[in-house]
Amino acid sequence: MRIAVILLNYNSAADCKKCISFLHKQEKVDTEIVVVDNCSHDQDRLAAKELCQELGCTFIANEENKGYNAGNNVGLRYAAGKGYEYALIANPDMEFPQADYLRRMVDIMESDEKIAICGSDIITPEGIHQSPMKRDGDWRDSYGWFTGFFKRQPKDTYDFIDHYESSHYCHKVSGCCLIVRMSFIKEINYFDEYPFLYCEEAILSRQVELSGKWKMYYSADIQAVHRHVKNEKGDPIPRFRQWKRSRMYFIDRYEGDHWVGKCIAKTALRLYINTMICAFRIKRIIKHG
């Protein structure tokens, strides 16, 4: 079985190199690794291009950074043009210690024609599970974030993660690493490109759900490592606002509530973002005196 693997690079050529080294160790599967550069800085873009030339990967340079989904769509359209049945979408900071990871993921897709999207168990180096995720709620759950401040968080996962101990059809999987069926991707006319960042997983989950025929699946027996370094990249307030923009779009386009419910959900969202921004500003004032 031949499968396309799409890595979206944005100033992460070093991560791409490490990820590709894992992918080249995959057994009993033929891969074409496609690195899509999403307008990285000149030095990093050149490094990614030279890396692909050295390691026999396909390199595609975007002329404009239109966001995460749009960047991955470039790779998906390439895969569709080459006639691939499946494509793996992976962040460059993914690691695949299991040499049969891709083959087993493809086997799951081959065994069940209803599966449009399949995700594996994703853990951090510290052992925190990042998949699968709970279904996004409606307006009734809009103020759940408030009570979340007072909940005791589990040590091995996040409060939005669903049962990761067993394989099952699920509502949502982590977007950092998943395999897609290309016939489904073409049916939905590729990923929704409105969000520049954030809420991609929620939107994809709803697209599967709204189809009425496709399923999303989580495999607990297959595992990859997400070596994401969580650091502050400057002022987080623009990221809060970007997440708000994407979430507002999700509420309008995909949540399915009546107009009253949407108003409630949007009000709760605005309150949450304003609370987070105020909390950050207070923290910054205390830190710097």
N, C-alpha and C positions, 0 to 999 in steps of 0.2 A: 504494500500500500504506500502510495506517495502522498505526502501532505505538505502544505505550505505552512511555514512558521513566520509570523509577522512580529517584528520588533520595532516599536516606534521610538526613535531616538530623539531626545532633546537634551543636548549637552551631556550625554551619558555614554560616550564611546567606550570608556573603560569598563562600564558595566556590560555593554554589549559584548565586548571581548570575552568576559568571564562567562556570560550566558551562552554564547556560541560554543565555548569549550565544552559545556555540559551537553548541549544539543548534539554536538558531533559524536558524543559517546552513546547516543541512543541506538538501541539494537533492534533489528528486524523491522525497520521502517525506513523508508527513503524520504528525506526531507529536502525542501528548498527553503533556505533561510532568507527572508526578505527583510532588509533593514530599510525602513522608511525614515528619512531624516526630516524632522519637522522644523526646519529653519533654525538649526543650532548655530552657535557662534562659528565663525569661519574655521578656526583651528579645530574645533571638535568635529565639525562636518567633514573636514578633510581627513581627520583621523578615522572616522567611521567609514568613509569611502575607501581609504587605503586598507583598512581592516577587511572589508568585504572582498577587495581584490586579492588580498593575501590568502583568505580562507575560503574562497569560492562561493561567496554569498552574493545575492542580488542587492544592489543599492539603488534606491530611488530617492531623489532629493525634491522635497516640496518647495515651491517658489514662495509659498505663504503659509504661515502657521495659523490654521483656522480652528485649532483645538484638537483634543484627544480623539474624539470619534471621527472627525474629518480626516485626521492623519491616518488612522487605522483603515478607513474606507479606501484610501489610495492603495494600500496593500491588499485589501480584499478584492478590489476591482482587478488588480493585477492577477490575483489567484483565480478569479472567475474567468478571466481571459485565457488562462493556461489550462482551464478545465478541471481544477481541483475539486474534489467532493468535500473536503474538510480543510479547515485552516485553524491553527492555534494562534491565538492572540496572547502575547506575553510581554510583560514589562521587562526592560533590560536588566532589572535587578533581581530577576528570578533565577533560582538554581534548581537543578533536577538531579538529585543524588541517585534516584532509581533509574537504571539504564533502560528499563522497559516502560518508562512513563508514557511516552507517546504511543507505543504499540498498544498498551492496555487502554488508553483513552480512545483510540480508534476502534478497538474491539468493542467497547461499550456502544459507540455510535453505530457500528455495523450490526450489533445484536438487537437494536431497537430503533425502528424507523421513525418512531414518534419523537425521539430526542432531537431537539434543535440545538440545544446548548448543553455542554457537559463541563462541570468543574470538578476539580479534585480537592482533597484536603490541602489547605494552604497554612503553613505555620511560619512564624518568625523564628530567628535563631534562638530566641528565648523560649520557644515552645508555645507561643500564643496562637490559637486557631483563628483564622480569618474567613472561613467559609464553612458551610453555606450561610446565607443571611435570611433573616425573617422577612416576611412579606411587608411591604410598606403599608401602613394603615391609612384610614380615611380621616375625615375631620374629627371623628370621635377620639382619635389618638393624638390630636394636634398639640395638646398640652402635656403629653407624656414626658417631654424633656424636663419639665419642672420637677416632677417627682424623681426623675433620674438623678438629680443632684444629690438626693438623700439615700439612694440605694447603695448597698454594698456590692461592689463590682467583683465578679469571679476572677480568679487569678489566671485562668488558662484561656480566656476568651473575652469577647466584648459583649455588652448586653444586647446588641442587635444581631448576634450570631445565633443560628438555629442549631439543631442537633447535629453534631459533627461526628458522633461515634459510629453511625451506621449509614450505609448507602441508601439513597431513596430519591424519588422525585421531589423536587424542592421548588421554592418560590424564586430564589435568587442566589447566584454564586458570585464570588469575588471577581471583579473585572481585571485584576492584575494578571490572571492566567486562566484562560478558558478555551475550549475547542468549539467551533461552530460548524454547523452543516450549511454548506454554501447554497443549497436550494432554498433554505429558509432565509438566509441573508438576502438573496435576490428577491424573494417574495416580499420582504418588508422594504425593499429598495435601499438596502444597506443601513448602517447605523444612523440614527437621528443626529444630524450635525448642528442642531441649534445650540446645545450646551457647549461652551468652550471647554469647560471643565466641570466635573461633579455631576452626580445623579445619572451617569451613564448606565449603571447597573440597574437602578430603579426603572428606567425607561425600557431597557432591554427586557427586564422581567415582565413588564406590562405588555410589551409587544408579543411575547410568547403567550401570555395569558389571554390576550384579546383575540389571538388567532383561532382559539377554540379547538385546535387539533394538535398543536405542538406541545412538547414538554421540556422542562429543564431538569437536569439530573445531577446529583452530587455523588461522587464516589469517595467513600471513607478509606478505601484500601490503597488508593494511589495518592502520593504526597509529593508536594514541591515546597521549596523554601523561598519565602519572600524576604530578602535581605534589604529591606527598606530602612534607610537611615532617617529617623524622624528628627528634623532640626528646623529651627526657625529661619526661614529665608526672608529676612527683612520684616517689614510691617505685615502682620497677619490680617489686618482690617480689609484690604482689598480682596483677600481670599474669602473672608466671611461674606462680603458683598457679591462675589462671583458665585458662591454656593447659593446664596439667596436668589439670585437671578435664575439659576438653573432649577432650583426647587420650585419657584413660582411657575416656571414653564411646565414642570412636571404636574403640578396641581391643576393647571388650566387644561393641559392636553391629555393627561393620562390617568388622573386620579379617579375620574368618573363620578364625582359628587355633584349634587345639585348646586345651584348658585349660592344658596345660603351656606352649605357646607364648605364650598370653596372660599367664601368670605371669612368664615371662621378659621379655616386652615391657614389662610394668608395672614390674618391678624396674628395668629399664634407664631407664625414664622417670623414676622417682623419683630415681635416682642422677643423672641429667642435671639435673633441676630443682634438687636440693640442691647440685650442683656450681655451677650458675649463681648461686644465691642466695649461696653462700659466696664466690664470686669477686666478686660485687657488694659484699658487706659488707667484704671485704678491701680492695677498691679504694676504698671510701668511707673506711675507717680511714686508709689511706695519704694520701688527698687532704686529709683534715681533721686529720691528725696525731694 
